[in-house]
Amino acid sequence: MSPHSSSKRTVLSYGSYDEHRRIGKILRKETTGGIALMIAALIAIIWANSPWASYYLQLRDTEIGIDALHLHLSVGHWAADGLLALFFFLVGLELKQEFVIGDLRSPARAVVPIVAAIGGVIVPATIFAILNWTDPTTFQGWAIPTATDIAFAVAVLAIIGSHLPSPLRLFLLTLAVVDDLIAITIIAVFYTTEVNVSYLALFLIPAAIFGFLVQRFHVFWVKHRWASWLILFPIALCAWYFLHEAGIHATIAGVILGFLVPVSLDSQRAQQALTTYRPSVQGHGDHEPGLTSMFEHGIRPLSSAVAVPLFAFFSAGVTVGGWDGLLESVSSPVALGIIIGLVFGKPLGIVLSTFILTKVTRASLDDAITWVDTIGVGFLAGIGFTVSLLIGELSYGLGDTNNDSAKVGILLASVFAALLAIAILTPRNTHYRQVENKETADEDHNGIPDVFDSGRI
């Protein structure tokens, strides 16, 4: 029986085939980036705890840049403020695509990942806040355990060879996208101490020019990729600089600019662009390929293979100081709040909020999945690596002992959450393979698997 054979109201059900293919491509690319992220973090941890640890710290703290522009920053600072701007630009592109052609465009489908993401933020943040309530200094890190690292999560899935069904993969990615949006909002609102209004006003100028150019001349950029690097990149760089000087974390510029990029082309312009456009970037259903697809296709490898691993390399390295130092760090309220928040609070918030939603709406899970599966996905969402490290640095600063404790907590939480996800999802692989066979069955031979062609989305 197809997962769509019943007329009952379901959540975490199958979407369109185009969305299924789009999510599949994104997750395959994120897998490679996640493995590179793991390797970079592991090298940093080993180096920072080796006899040559001083060289690692010296490299991380070396300052380079133009002092006259207030850009004489440490290498670690450049990795966080500069390289991560590429990552956050991709986040902006993903948000735009989800709101225009993805699950978030439909209120009925968007409500599940949105509610789950909110629950997955509130519960771990509350746990951290309770454990650090009496210390205003450590309390600043309340947002550290709220993040989800989708690249790390799908890398874990790839390593264990999980055949996670399409609804769960879609739920995980959409949940992570909403989670990123919440994290971006938290960074902009709660981790901005003082705003320079003049520079903020100056930021609006290149941002407006960038938005006008990508919206008005999007066919030109699609047909001439090189021009985007020669023209659009310097404009984006100016926007990044002005926001940095405004006192707002500069990576937010990447999100804003990414959100300005058009998702699809109108039919007439699309036909013009497609005459010379490379076929490696595809459209989505009724939408012809737009700049979000082109930028995502070109920038994701740079972000996944260079920007994020380098950030992880300079941020994850923490000198533990032997077994005694590890115990001291783990027992600190900061590390405990992060570990308990990510490993237990994150999945609890996600699953509990989703469960309450099903009861309120009188809905049930799709026949292809069970609550055990959602718990496994909840633990995967508890892997909050990249953005958690960033928020830790914003909360305490590089070199601070609380930030070192936060790093230990983030690293251990990511490992524990991954192991628990593996323990839950691996025994379900036989069932997942059966579901996967249904996802490829096309008995009417119309080119679309029957599970996506049933008319019920």
Salt bridges, closest charged atoms under 4 A:
ASP18 OD1 - ARG21 NH2 2.81
GLU19 OE2 - ARG22 NH2 3.05
GLU30 OE2 - ARG300 NH1 2.52
ASP61 OD1 - ARG60 NE 3.01
GLU63 OE1 - HIS72 NE2 3.69
ASP81 OD2 - HIS77 NE2 3.12
ASP81 OD2 - HIS244 NE2 3.54
ASP81 OD1 - HIS249 NE2 2.79
GLU94 OE2 - ARG300 NH2 2.60
GLU98 OE2 - ARG22 NH2 2.63
ASP103 OD1 - ARG109 NE 3.18
ASP179 OD1 - LYS346 NZ 2.69
GLU245 OE1 - HIS70 ND1 2.75
GLU245 OE2 - HIS244 ND1 3.14
ASP266 OD2 - ARG269 NE 3.82
GLU296 OE1 - LYS29 NZ 3.57
GLU296 OE2 - ARG300 NE 2.34
ASP367 OD1 - LYS8 NZ 3.19
ASP373 OD1 - ARG428 NE 2.83
GLU436 OE1 - HIS163 ND1 2.92
GLU439 OE1 - ARG169 NH2 3.75
